[in-house]
Amino acid sequence: MEPHRHHHPDRTAGALVADTLQAWADEQPRLTMLAYNMLGVWAEAQDVVSAVGEQVLGAKEVRNPAAYLTTLTTRRAIDVLRSARATRTQYIGPWLPEPVDERTLPEDAAIRSSMLRVGLLHILEQLPETARAAYVLHHALGYTAPQIAQVLGSTPAAVRQMLHRAKAKLDAQRATEHDPAKVAGMLDRIIEAINNDDAAAVASLLHDGAVLYNDGGGIISAARNPVFGSAKVTRFLLGVAQRNPGRVLERRIVNGEPAVLFTLPYRTDLLGLELDDGRIRTLWQICNPHKLGSLGLDA
């Protein structure tokens, strides 16, 4: 998937660059999704793709523009992720990806169903940058190990090992059920139980090992550490509801999955969940206003 160059006696260099620029314009939705799967921040993904467009202006003859653009986007996203890691380790409380509103996503169904779920993007944060790139290229774009090796400047054997280790690491934490209707139904049930202040009903919907991640970024009051276990998660959810009466509730589709927006005069929270065996395995709550901009809120 490296850039391949050879001489076209009947084409000018300018025409060839124009071809690649046109490919870049056509491929922007796919490239942006690729970068977002790598970075978990839509604006950063857009910046990566813009920078790739500038790089194309300096390109010579490119035989396979789509592959060339994928390589440039992946490598630049790896560099951006390496830089972002330092900031994210200093982040106050759990760092969750920035959710993307349904209206922001490209129309292409295959692109939309890429590795979008907040829960999956969150656990991808645990992978080293190159392993994350390999995982995304393989699972989101269907790249083979030899193709990934060309993108990363690695070997197929090294890529296979990377993918194997990544799968083993992620499988232990990944939720198994992703049917949007089931997620929406469970959101309705847990919100009803919370609104009824029914601890037993809330606990019955949670996995024993349920975990809640609460991202306030030090800007909004939020749990500084993940909340583990059904009993503690139940207490946390009921406590938040009791302290914040009068929350206005609105269903949203973010990152291709149902979520709920809670609005108060002084803050807005986005709540989503992931299911395992019919119960809630993970809850994620994003309160940091800077991460809710794509939802059309005044952040």
Residue pairs with C-beta under 8 A, 6 or more apart in sequence:
1 64
1 67
1 68
1 70
1 71
1 143
1 147
1 148
1 150
1 151
2 67
2 68
2 71
2 150
2 151
3 59
3 62
3 63
3 64
3 67
3 68
3 71
4 62
4 63
4 64
4 68
5 60
5 61
5 62
5 63
6 61
6 63
7 61
8 16
8 61
11 61
13 60
13 61
16 60
16 61
16 62
17 56
17 57
17 59
19 62
19 65
20 56
20 59
20 62
20 65
20 68
20 69
21 53
21 56
21 57
23 65
23 66
23 69
24 31
24 52
24 53
24 56
24 65
24 69
27 65
27 66
27 69
28 49
29 106
29 107
29 108
29 111
30 106
30 108
30 111
30 141
31 48
31 49
31 52
31 69
31 70
31 73
32 42
32 45
32 46
32 49
32 106
33 45
33 105
33 106
33 111
33 114
33 116
33 140
34 45
34 70
34 73
34 74
34 77
34 136
34 137
34 140
34 141
35 44
35 45
35 46
35 48
35 49
35 73
35 76
35 77
36 42
36 45
36 100
36 116
37 114
37 115
37 116
37 121
37 124
37 136
37 140
38 45
38 74
38 77
38 78
38 80
38 81
38 132
38 133
38 136
39 45
39 48
39 77
39 80
39 81
39 84
40 97
40 98
40 121
40 122
40 124
40 125
41 84
41 97
41 98
42 98
42 100
42 104
42 294
43 98
44 80
44 84
45 77
47 80
48 73
48 76
48 77
48 80
49 73
51 76
52 69
52 72
52 73
52 76
55 72
55 76
56 69
56 72
59 68
62 68
70 137
70 141
70 151
71 150
71 151
74 133
74 137
74 151
74 152
75 151
75 152
77 133
78 129
78 130
78 133
81 129
81 132
82 129
85 129
88 95
88 125
91 217
91 218
92 216
92 217
92 218
92 224
93 214
93 215
93 216
93 217
93 218
93 222
93 223
93 224
93 225
94 213
94 214
94 215
94 223
94 225
94 226
95 125
95 215
96 118
96 122
96 213
96 215
96 284
96 286
96 291
97 118
97 121
97 122
97 125
97 255
98 286
98 291
98 293
98 294
99 118
99 254
99 255
99 259
99 270
99 272
99 286
99 291
99 292
99 294
99 295
100 116
100 254
100 255
100 294
101 252
101 253
101 254
101 294
101 295
101 296
102 252
102 253
102 254
102 256
104 294
105 111
105 112
105 116
105 256
106 112
112 256
113 256
114 140
115 121
115 124
115 136
115 139
115 140
116 255
116 256
116 257
117 178
117 255
117 256
117 257
117 274
118 254
118 255
118 257
118 259
118 272
118 284
118 286
119 174
119 175
119 272
119 274
119 282
119 284
120 174
121 255
122 213
122 284
123 170
123 173
123 174
124 132
124 135
124 136
124 170
126 169
126 170
127 135
127 166
127 169
127 170
130 152
130 154
130 162
131 162
131 163
131 165
131 166
132 166
133 148
133 151
133 152
134 148
134 152
134 159
134 162
134 163
134 166
135 162
135 163
135 166
135 167
135 170
137 143
137 147
137 148
137 151
138 144
138 145
138 148
138 163
143 151
145 156
145 157
145 159
145 160
145 163
146 156
146 159
148 154
148 156
148 159
149 155
149 156
149 158
149 159
152 159
154 162
175 274
175 275
175 276
175 281
175 282
176 275
176 276
176 277
177 183
177 274
177 275
177 276
177 277
177 278
178 257
178 274
178 275
180 253
180 256
180 257
180 258
182 275
183 257
183 258
183 272
183 273
183 274
183 275
184 251
184 258
186 205
186 273
186 275
186 280
187 251
187 258
187 259
187 260
187 271
187 272
187 273
189 205
190 202
190 205
190 237
190 273
190 280
191 249
191 260
192 201
193 201
193 202
193 205
194 202
194 237
194 238
194 241
195 241
197 238
197 241
197 242
199 234
199 235
199 238
202 234
202 237
202 238
203 230
203 231
203 234
205 279
205 280
206 230
206 233
206 234
206 279
206 280
207 230
207 276
207 277
207 279
207 280
207 281
208 229
208 230
209 228
209 229
209 230
209 281
210 228
210 229
210 230
210 233
210 279
210 280
210 281
210 282
210 283
211 226
211 227
211 228
211 229
211 233
211 281
211 282
211 283
212 223
212 226
212 227
212 233
212 236
212 237
212 282
212 283
212 284
212 285
213 226
213 282
213 283
213 284
213 285
214 222
214 223
214 226
214 227
214 236
214 285
214 287
215 222
215 284
215 285
215 286
215 287
215 288
215 291
216 222
216 223
216 287
216 288
217 287
217 288
217 290
217 291
219 287
219 288
219 289
219 290
220 267
220 287
220 288
220 289
221 287
222 285
222 287
222 288
223 236
227 233
227 236
233 283
237 283
241 247
244 262
244 264
246 264
247 262
247 263
247 264
248 262
248 263
248 264
249 260
249 261
249 262
249 263
250 260
250 261
250 263
251 258
251 259
251 260
251 261
252 258
252 259
252 260
252 261
252 270
252 295
253 259
254 270
254 272
254 295
257 272
258 272
259 270
259 271
259 272
260 270
260 271
260 272
261 268
261 269
261 270
261 271
261 295
262 268
262 269
262 270
262 271
267 287
267 289
268 287
268 289
268 292
268 297
269 285
269 286
269 287
270 285
270 286
270 287
270 292
270 295
271 283
271 284
271 285
272 283
272 284
272 285
273 280
273 281
273 282
273 283
273 284
274 280
274 281
274 282
275 281
286 292
289 297
289 299
290 299
291 299
292 299
293 299
